[in-house]
C-alpha cells in the first residue's frame, strides 16, 4: 500500500465525481469539497456532473419508507438512483477527456481508469448489522439492501483501477472481507479542517483551573454522547466537582430532561468555532460506537488537544494511549471516567500532543491527501503508457 505523496503540481488531468446535495461545502462533513479544492491546487481537475436535482427530488419522495418507527427516504440506495448516476457520469465522460476519475463513493463502473475513495463498505455494514437496531448512522438500511449493494460494490471494486482507503483498518477489511487485492489499495487517510489552527498550542495546562471536557458530534448516540454525560456525573462526584463538559453538534438537547449541571450545550457550530473550542478545552471525549474514520479526533490532535475514543475501527490508528489520549473498550461510564482521569493526571500527554500538533496538521492536511492520490494515479499510469508506446524495429 503506497503512503507517499507529492506536493508539486502534476500534469495528470483528473475527473472528479460526486453526487452533490444542497450546501456542497457541508456534504459528508466537507470531505468532497475540501478534497476537490486540494486536488485543484495540484493538478488539472475536471468536474464530472453526476447529480440530477429533479430526479433526486422525485426519488426522495418515491422512496419514503417507515422503519423502526421513523419515516425517511432510502432513494440513495435504489437501483433507479444508481442508473441515474451511471448515465450522467458516462455522459459527462463522453464530453470530457481525462486520464483518470476519482469517485467519491462507489458511483459507477466506467471505461476510464477510475479510483474509489471510501471510509467503509457494505461488507462492513453487513458485519455490524443488528436485527433490532440496524446499523448506527444508516437509518432505513435493511439487511437485504445491504447484501444487494454489496454485490454491486464488489463489481465496482473489481473494475476500479484502485481504491483509496481512509484508514489502515478499512484497507484491512477490503482485503479480508471484500476480496480486494492489497496492491489495488492505497491508504490516503482523510484531511482535517481546522481554520485558525496555525499557531502552536500551549503545551502546558494551566494549573488550578477546573477540567474542561469537549464532545463534538451531530449523531449524539452513535458517538457515545450519553456515556460521556454519565461519565461527567461520576467525575464531578468522585474526581473534581468543577469538571465541565461542552457538547457540540445536535441542534437540540438530545437527552430527556434538562441539560445536567456541569454541561454546556452549545448546539451546532461552524468549523472556526469548533477549532476555538478545541483550543479552550483540556480533553476531547468521543467513545464512538460506530466510526468509519473519525476526522474529529485528528482535528483535536491538530489543535494540541488529547483525545479519548474507542478501541475499534480506525480510532487506534489515531489515538496512542499514554501519548496523545486513551481508548476505552465498552459503554461503561465508569471505564470512560477512569480513562479521562488517566489522561488529565499525566501532564506529559498534553505536552506531547501539543508539540506534535504541527506535524499532525502537515501529515493529515487535505493537500497531503490529494498528493497521495495523485501519486498513486501517476504510478498506475506509467506502466500503461509504457505498454502503449510503439515498439522499436529494425
C-alpha positions as CSV (number, residue, x, y, z in Angstrom):
1,X,0.0,0.0,0.0
2,X,1.5,3.3,-1.1
3,X,1.6,6.0,1.5
4,X,3.9,8.6,0.0
5,X,2.6,11.7,-1.6
6,X,3.8,14.5,-3.8
7,X,3.2,18.2,-3.2
8,X,4.3,19.6,-6.5
9,X,1.7,20.2,-9.3
10,X,1.3,17.2,-11.6
11,X,0.3,17.1,-15.3
12,X,-2.4,14.4,-14.9
13,X,-5.8,15.5,-15.9
14,X,-8.3,14.1,-13.4
15,X,-12.1,13.9,-13.4
16,X,-13.8,14.4,-10.0
17,X,-17.2,12.7,-9.5
18,X,-19.5,13.2,-6.5
19,X,-23.3,13.3,-6.2
20,X,-23.6,16.8,-4.6
21,X,-26.6,17.7,-2.5
22,X,-27.6,21.1,-1.1
23,X,-24.8,23.2,0.5
24,X,-22.0,21.3,-1.2
25,X,-19.4,22.5,1.2
26,X,-21.2,20.7,4.0
27,X,-21.7,17.3,2.3
28,X,-20.1,14.4,4.2
29,X,-18.6,16.8,6.8
30,X,-17.0,18.8,4.0
31,X,-14.8,15.9,2.8
32,X,-15.6,16.1,-1.0
33,X,-15.5,19.9,-1.1
34,X,-12.1,20.2,0.6
35,X,-10.6,17.3,-1.3
36,X,-11.7,18.9,-4.6
37,X,-10.1,22.2,-3.7
38,X,-6.8,20.5,-2.7
39,X,-6.7,18.5,-5.9
40,X,-7.3,21.7,-8.0
41,X,-4.1,23.1,-6.4
42,X,-2.0,20.2,-7.6
43,X,-3.4,19.1,-11.0
44,X,-5.9,19.9,-13.7
45,X,-9.2,18.9,-12.3
46,X,-12.5,18.5,-14.3
47,X,-15.9,18.3,-12.5
48,X,-17.9,15.4,-13.8
49,X,-21.6,16.1,-13.4
50,X,-23.5,13.1,-11.9
51,X,-26.2,14.9,-9.8
52,X,-29.7,15.4,-11.1
53,X,-31.7,17.6,-8.6
54,X,-35.1,17.0,-10.3
55,X,-34.6,13.2,-10.3
56,X,-33.2,13.3,-6.8
57,X,-36.3,15.2,-5.5
58,X,-38.7,12.8,-7.3
59,X,-36.9,9.7,-6.0
60,X,-36.6,11.1,-2.5
61,X,-40.4,11.3,-2.4
62,X,-40.9,7.9,-4.1
63,X,-38.7,6.0,-1.7
64,X,-40.0,7.3,1.6
65,X,-40.2,4.4,4.0
66,X,-41.2,3.9,7.6
67,X,-38.7,1.8,9.5
68,X,-38.3,1.3,13.3
69,X,-41.0,3.9,13.9
70,X,-39.4,6.6,11.8
71,X,-40.0,8.0,8.3
72,X,-37.2,8.5,5.9
73,X,-36.2,8.2,2.3
74,X,-33.9,5.5,1.0
75,X,-33.6,6.7,-2.5
76,X,-29.8,6.8,-2.4
77,X,-29.7,3.0,-2.3
78,X,-32.2,2.5,-5.0
79,X,-31.4,0.9,-8.5
80,X,-33.1,4.0,-10.1
81,X,-30.7,6.4,-8.4
82,X,-27.7,4.1,-9.4
83,X,-28.9,4.2,-13.0
84,X,-29.3,8.0,-13.0
85,X,-25.8,8.5,-11.6
86,X,-24.3,6.0,-14.0
87,X,-26.0,7.6,-17.0
88,X,-24.9,11.1,-16.0
89,X,-21.3,10.1,-15.3
90,X,-20.8,8.2,-18.5
91,X,-22.4,11.1,-20.5
92,X,-20.1,13.6,-18.7
93,X,-17.0,11.4,-19.6
94,X,-18.0,11.4,-23.3
95,X,-17.8,15.2,-23.2
96,X,-14.5,15.3,-21.2
97,X,-11.1,13.7,-21.8
98,X,-9.4,12.8,-18.6
99,X,-6.6,10.4,-17.7
100,X,-8.4,9.1,-14.6
101,X,-11.5,9.6,-12.5
102,X,-11.8,9.9,-8.7
103,X,-15.2,8.8,-7.5
104,X,-16.3,9.8,-4.0
105,X,-18.1,6.6,-3.1
106,X,-18.8,3.7,-5.4
107,X,-20.7,5.6,-8.1
108,X,-20.4,3.5,-11.2
109,X,-18.2,1.4,-13.4
110,X,-16.7,3.4,-16.3
111,X,-14.2,2.6,-19.0
112,X,-11.8,5.4,-18.0
113,X,-9.4,4.3,-15.2
114,X,-11.3,5.1,-12.0
115,X,-10.5,5.2,-8.3
116,X,-12.9,5.0,-5.4
117,X,-12.4,7.0,-2.2
118,X,-14.2,5.5,0.8
119,X,-14.2,5.0,4.5
120,X,-16.3,1.9,4.7
121,X,-18.0,-0.7,2.6
122,X,-21.2,-2.7,2.6
123,X,-19.2,-5.7,3.8
124,X,-18.5,-3.6,6.9
125,X,-22.2,-2.7,7.3
126,X,-23.2,-6.3,7.0
127,X,-20.8,-7.3,9.7
128,X,-22.1,-4.6,12.1
129,X,-25.8,-5.1,11.2
130,X,-28.0,-5.7,14.2
131,X,-31.5,-7.1,13.7
132,X,-33.0,-4.9,16.4
133,X,-31.2,-1.6,15.5
134,X,-29.8,-2.0,12.0
135,X,-26.5,-0.1,11.5
136,X,-25.8,3.1,13.6
137,X,-26.0,6.2,11.3
138,X,-27.7,4.4,8.4
139,X,-31.4,4.9,9.0
140,X,-33.7,2.7,6.9
141,X,-31.0,0.5,5.5
142,X,-32.2,-3.2,5.9
143,X,-30.1,-6.3,5.5
144,X,-31.5,-7.2,2.1
145,X,-30.5,-3.8,0.7
146,X,-27.0,-4.1,2.3
147,X,-26.4,-7.5,0.6
148,X,-27.7,-6.3,-2.8
149,X,-25.5,-3.2,-2.6
150,X,-22.5,-5.4,-1.5
151,X,-22.8,-7.4,-4.7
152,X,-22.9,-4.2,-6.8
153,X,-20.0,-2.8,-4.9
154,X,-17.8,-5.9,-5.5
155,X,-18.3,-5.4,-9.2
156,X,-17.2,-1.8,-9.0
157,X,-14.2,-2.8,-6.9
158,X,-13.2,-5.4,-9.5
159,X,-13.3,-2.8,-12.3
160,X,-11.7,0.0,-10.4
161,X,-8.0,0.9,-11.1
162,X,-7.6,1.4,-7.4
163,X,-9.3,2.0,-4.0
164,X,-8.4,5.0,-1.9
165,X,-9.0,3.9,1.7
166,X,-9.3,6.4,4.6
167,X,-7.6,4.1,7.1
168,X,-5.4,1.1,7.6
169,X,-8.4,-0.5,9.3
170,X,-10.7,-0.1,6.3
171,X,-7.9,-1.2,4.0
172,X,-7.7,-4.4,6.0
173,X,-11.5,-5.0,5.7
174,X,-11.2,-4.5,1.9
175,X,-8.7,-7.4,1.6
176,X,-10.2,-9.7,4.3
177,X,-14.0,-9.2,3.8
178,X,-14.3,-7.7,0.2
179,X,-11.5,-9.7,-1.5
180,X,-9.7,-6.6,-2.9
181,X,-6.0,-7.3,-3.7
182,X,-3.7,-5.4,-1.4
183,X,-1.8,-3.9,-4.4
184,X,-5.0,-2.2,-5.5
185,X,-5.4,-0.3,-2.2
186,X,-3.8,3.0,-1.3
187,X,-4.3,4.3,2.2
188,X,-4.6,8.1,1.9
189,X,-6.4,8.9,5.2
190,X,-8.7,11.9,5.5
191,X,-7.7,15.5,5.8
192,X,-8.5,17.9,8.6
193,X,-10.2,21.2,8.5
194,X,-9.0,23.4,11.4
195,X,-9.2,27.0,10.4
196,X,-7.1,29.3,12.6
197,X,-5.0,26.4,13.9
198,X,-1.7,27.6,12.6
199,X,-0.2,28.9,15.8
200,X,1.3,26.4,18.2
201,X,-0.9,25.3,21.1
202,X,0.2,25.8,24.7
203,X,1.8,22.6,25.8
204,X,1.0,23.2,29.4
205,X,-2.4,23.0,31.0
206,X,-2.8,26.0,33.4
207,X,-2.6,24.7,36.9
208,X,-5.6,25.2,39.2
209,X,-8.4,25.6,36.6
210,X,-11.3,23.0,36.5
211,X,-11.0,20.2,34.0
212,X,-12.9,21.0,30.7
213,X,-14.1,18.2,28.5
214,X,-15.3,18.5,24.9
215,X,-17.7,16.4,22.9
216,X,-18.3,17.1,19.2
217,X,-20.8,15.1,17.2
218,X,-24.2,15.7,15.5
219,X,-25.1,12.0,15.8
220,X,-25.1,12.1,19.6
221,X,-25.9,8.5,20.4
222,X,-23.8,6.8,17.7
223,X,-20.8,8.9,19.0
224,X,-21.4,7.8,22.6
225,X,-22.6,11.1,23.8
226,X,-24.9,9.8,26.6
227,X,-21.9,7.8,28.0
228,X,-19.9,11.0,28.2
229,X,-22.7,12.8,30.1
230,X,-22.9,9.8,32.5
231,X,-19.1,9.8,32.9
232,X,-19.2,13.5,33.7
233,X,-21.6,12.9,36.7
234,X,-19.1,10.3,38.0
235,X,-16.2,12.7,37.6
236,X,-18.0,15.5,39.3
237,X,-18.8,13.2,42.2
238,X,-15.5,11.3,42.6
239,X,-12.8,13.4,40.9
240,X,-13.5,17.1,40.7
241,X,-16.9,18.7,41.3
242,X,-15.9,21.5,39.0
243,X,-15.3,19.3,35.9
244,X,-17.3,20.6,33.0
245,X,-18.4,19.2,29.6
246,X,-19.2,21.2,26.4
247,X,-21.5,19.4,24.0
248,X,-21.3,20.5,20.3
249,X,-23.3,19.1,17.4
250,X,-27.0,18.3,17.9
251,X,-29.4,21.1,17.1
252,X,-31.4,20.5,20.3
253,X,-30.5,18.7,23.6
254,X,-30.8,15.0,22.7
255,X,-31.5,13.5,26.2
256,X,-34.7,13.7,28.2
257,X,-35.0,16.3,30.9
258,X,-33.0,19.5,31.3
259,X,-29.3,19.9,30.5
260,X,-27.4,18.5,33.5
261,X,-25.3,20.6,35.9
262,X,-21.8,21.0,34.6
263,X,-22.8,20.6,30.9
264,X,-22.8,23.5,28.5
265,X,-24.8,22.6,25.4
266,X,-23.9,24.9,22.5
267,X,-25.7,23.1,19.6
268,X,-24.3,23.2,16.1
269,X,-21.2,25.4,15.5
270,X,-19.1,26.4,12.5
271,X,-15.6,24.9,11.9
272,X,-14.0,28.1,13.1
273,X,-15.9,28.0,16.3
274,X,-15.2,24.3,16.8
275,X,-11.5,25.0,16.3
276,X,-11.7,27.6,19.0
277,X,-13.3,25.1,21.4
278,X,-10.6,22.6,20.7
279,X,-8.1,25.2,21.9
280,X,-10.1,26.1,25.0
281,X,-10.6,22.6,26.5
282,X,-8.4,20.0,28.2
283,X,-9.6,16.8,26.6
284,X,-11.7,15.6,23.7
285,X,-14.0,12.7,24.6
286,X,-16.0,10.8,21.9
287,X,-16.3,7.0,22.6
288,X,-18.0,6.4,19.3
289,X,-19.8,3.1,18.8
290,X,-19.5,3.1,15.0
291,X,-16.9,5.4,13.5
292,X,-15.6,4.7,10.0
293,X,-12.7,7.1,10.4
294,X,-13.0,9.9,13.0
295,X,-11.9,13.2,11.5
296,X,-12.8,15.0,14.7
297,X,-10.0,13.1,16.5
298,X,-7.4,14.3,14.0
299,X,-8.7,17.9,14.3
300,X,-8.5,17.7,18.1
301,X,-4.9,16.5,17.9
302,X,-4.1,19.1,15.3
303,X,-5.0,21.7,17.9
304,X,-3.0,20.1,20.6
305,X,-6.0,18.5,22.4
306,X,-5.6,14.9,23.7
307,X,-8.5,12.6,22.8
308,X,-10.4,9.6,24.1
309,X,-12.0,7.2,21.7
310,X,-12.9,3.6,21.5
311,X,-10.5,0.7,20.7
312,X,-12.3,-0.1,17.5
313,X,-12.4,0.8,13.8
314,X,-9.7,3.4,12.8
315,X,-9.5,5.0,16.3
316,X,-6.5,3.1,17.5
317,X,-4.6,4.4,14.4
318,X,-5.2,7.9,15.6
319,X,-5.0,7.7,19.3
320,X,-2.0,6.3,21.1
321,X,-2.8,5.6,24.7
322,X,-0.4,7.3,27.1
323,X,0.9,9.6,24.3
324,X,-2.0,11.6,23.0
325,X,-5.0,10.2,24.8
326,X,-6.7,7.0,25.8
327,X,-9.0,4.3,24.4
328,X,-12.0,2.5,26.0
329,X,-13.5,-0.8,25.2
330,X,-17.1,-0.5,26.3
331,X,-20.1,1.8,27.0
332,X,-19.3,1.7,30.8
333,X,-19.3,5.3,32.0
334,X,-17.0,4.2,34.9
335,X,-14.4,3.0,32.4
336,X,-14.7,6.2,30.5
337,X,-14.4,8.3,33.7
338,X,-11.2,6.4,34.6
339,X,-9.8,7.0,31.1
340,X,-10.4,10.7,31.5
341,X,-8.6,10.8,34.8
342,X,-5.7,8.8,33.4
343,X,-5.1,11.5,30.8
344,X,-5.7,14.5,32.9
345,X,-3.4,13.3,35.6
346,X,-0.4,12.9,33.2
347,X,0.8,16.3,32.1
348,X,3.2,14.7,29.6
349,X,0.3,13.6,27.5
350,X,-0.9,17.1,26.9
351,X,2.7,18.3,26.4
352,X,3.4,15.5,23.8
353,X,0.1,16.2,22.0
354,X,0.7,20.0,21.8
355,X,4.3,19.5,20.5
356,X,3.1,17.0,17.8
357,X,0.2,19.3,16.6
358,X,2.2,20.9,13.8
359,X,3.2,17.5,12.4
360,X,-0.4,16.3,12.6
361,X,-1.5,19.3,10.6
362,X,1.2,18.7,8.0
363,X,0.7,15.0,7.5
364,X,-3.1,15.0,7.6
365,X,-3.9,18.1,5.6
366,X,-6.2,17.8,2.5
367,X,-3.2,18.8,0.4
368,X,-1.4,15.7,1.7
369,X,-4.4,13.5,0.9
370,X,-4.7,14.9,-2.6
371,X,-0.9,14.4,-3.1
372,X,-1.1,10.8,-2.1
373,X,-4.0,10.2,-4.5
374,X,-2.2,11.8,-7.4
375,X,1.0,9.9,-6.7
376,X,-0.9,6.6,-6.9
377,X,-2.7,7.6,-10.1
378,X,0.7,8.7,-11.7
379,X,2.3,5.4,-10.6
380,X,-0.5,3.4,-12.2
381,X,-0.4,5.5,-15.4
382,X,3.3,4.8,-16.1
383,X,3.0,1.1,-16.9
384,X,0.0,1.8,-19.1
385,X,1.9,4.5,-21.0
386,X,4.9,2.1,-21.4
387,X,2.7,-0.6,-22.7
388,X,1.1,1.7,-25.3
389,X,4.4,3.1,-26.6
390,X,5.4,1.9,-30.1
391,X,7.9,-0.8,-30.2
392,X,11.3,-0.2,-31.8
393,X,12.2,-2.1,-35.0
394,X,15.0,-2.6,-37.4
